[in-house]
Amino acid sequence: MLAAHGTFGHVYDGNSFELPFGIHVPLPMYVTKYMVLQLVAVVLTWLIFSGLVRRIRGGQVASGWFWNFWEMVALYVRDEVVRPIIGDPHAHDHGDDHSHGESLHAQVGHGHGEFEDKHEVHQHSLGEASGITSIAHTSHALNGGHPADKYLPFVWSCFFYILICNLLGAVPFLGSATGALPVTAALALVAFFATYVYGAQVHGWGKFWLALVPSLDAPGPLKLLLVPMMFAIELVGFFIKHGVLAIRLFANIMGGHTVLGVILGFIYVASHVEAGWVHPVVTFGSVAGQIGVGLLELLVAFIQAYVFAFLATIFIGMTLHEH
C-alpha cells in the first residue's frame, strides 16, 4: 500500500494518519452512494432551472407541462411561504406594523420610487449571479418586487435540493441521500449559519445574540433576573430548532424506506412457510402494499422538502424582526 509523507512528517497509508508517538488517526477515504446521489441532485437541479430560466428570460412565458410545473412550485414557495412569513423586515422603520407586500406597495405609491429602483437593481444582480432568481426578477414589474425576495435563493435552493434528493429515492436501486443523518445534519448546519448571517445583517454581528431576547416592560431588578434566563432559553432553543430540522427530515425519509423494506421482507418470510398458498398471497399483498406506500412516499418527498423550507423561512423571519 502506498504511503504519503505530509509536511510535518505524518504518514498516510490510505486508511489512517500516523502521528508521532505511534498515534494512528483513522481517516477512511472512499466515495459512498449518498455522495454520488447528492451530486446527481445538484446537477439535476441546475439543469432544470437553468433550462427554465432560458425559457422565461426577457418576460417570456414558459411552455410545456414540465417547465410549467417547476415554475408553479417555485412561485408557490415564493408567494405562499417566503413573502408572507418574512414580509418586510424594515416595515417598522416606516411606522407600519404590517409585514406583507401591501405595505411596500403603499410606500412605493407615496414617493419611495428610489427604494423600488434600488430593489430592482438588486434583484437584477442576484439574477445574474444565480439564474433561479430570474423567476423573481421576471415578475418584478407585475408585483412591484418584495424585500423578502432577497432570501429566496437560499430557500429555493433548500427546497429543490431536498426535493430532488427525496425523489431519487423512488428510483429502484438508488436511494435518498436525505435518509442519512449526516446529510440532513449538514443541511441543518447550513440553515443555521444562513439564519445567523441574515439576522446579523439586520441587527449586527454581535447584537444578533442580544436580539434573541424580546424587549421586556418590567422593573429594573426583575429585568436583571429575567433577561439572563430568557437569553439562555432562547440561545439553547436557537440551536435545538435547527437540530430538529436534521432529525425530522432524516426520520421521515428513513422511516418510509424502512416500511418499504419490511413489506418486501414479508415475501422472504412467506417463502419459508410450508403451506404453498401462503407465498403467492403474501407476495401479491406485499407488492400491492409496496405500490401504495411508494405513492405515499412521493407525497412525503414534497411534504418534507416543503416543511424544511417552511421552518427555515420561519427561523430566518424570527431573526429579522424584533420580538
Residue, then its C-alpha position, 0 to 999 in steps of 0.5 A: m500500500l502506498a504511503a504519503h509523507g505530509t509536511f510535518g512528517h505524518v504518514y498516510d497509508g490510505n486508511s489512517f494518519e500516523l502521528p508521532f508517538g505511534i498515534h494512528v488517526p483513522l481517516p477512511m477515504y472512499v466515495t459512498k452512494y449518498m455522495v454520488l446521489q447528492l451530486v446527481a441532485v445538484v446537477l439535476t437541479w441546475l439543469i432544470f432551472s437553468g433550462l427554465v430560466r432560458r425559457i422565461r428570460g426577457g418576460q417570456v412565458a414558459s411552455g410545456w407541462f414540465w417547465n410549467f410545473w417547476e415554475m408553479v412550485a417555485l412561485y408557490v414557495r415564493d408567494e405562499v411561504v417566503r413573502p408572507i412569513i418574512g414580509d418586510p423586515h424594515a416595515h417598522d422603520h416606516g411606522d407600519d406594523h404590517s409585514h406583507g407586500e401591501s405595505l411596500h406597495a403603499q410606500v412605493g405609491h407615496g414617493h419611495g420610487e428610489f427604494e423600488d429602483k434600488h430593489e430592482v437593481h438588486q434583484h437584477s444582480l442576484g439574477e445574474a449571479s444565480g439564474i433561479t432568481s430570474i423567476a423573481h426578477t421576471s415578475h418584478a414589474l407585475n408585483g412591484g418586487h418584495p424585500a423578502d425576495k432577497y432570501l429566496p435563493f437560499v430557500w429555493s435552493c433548500f427546497f429543490y435540493i431536498l426535493i430532488c434528493n427525496l425523489l431519487g429515492a423512488v428510483p429502484f436501486l438508488g436511494s435518498a441521500t436525505g435518509a442519512l443523518p449526516v446529510t440532513a445534519a449538514l443541511a441543518l448546519v447550513a440553515f443555521f449559519a444562513t439564519y445567523v448571517y441574515g439576522a446579523q445583517v439586520h441587527g449586527w454581528g454581535k447584537f444578533w445574540l442580544a436580539l434573541v431576547p424580546s424587549l421586556d416592560a418590567p422593573g429594573p431588578l426583575k429585568l436583571l433576573l429575567v433577561p439572563m434566563m430568557f437569553a439562555i432559553e432562547l440561545v439553547g432553543f436557537f440551536i435545538k430548532h435547527g437540530v430538529l430540522a436534521i432529525r425530522l427530515f432524516a426520520n421521515i425519509m428513513g422511516g418510509h424506506t424502512v416500511l418499504g423494506v419490511i413489506l418486501g421482507f414479508i415475501y422472504v418470510a412467506s417463502h419459508v412457510e410450508a403451506g404453498w398458498v401462503h407465498p403467492v398471497v403474501t407476495f401479491g399483498s406485499v407488492a400491492g402494499q409496496i405500490g401504495v406506500g411508494l405513492l405515499e412516499l412521493l407525497v412525503a418527498f414534497i411534504q418534507a422538502y416543503v416543511f424544511a423550507f417552511l421552518a427555515t423561512i420561519f427561523i430566518g423571519m424570527t431573526l429579522h424582526e424584533h420580538 
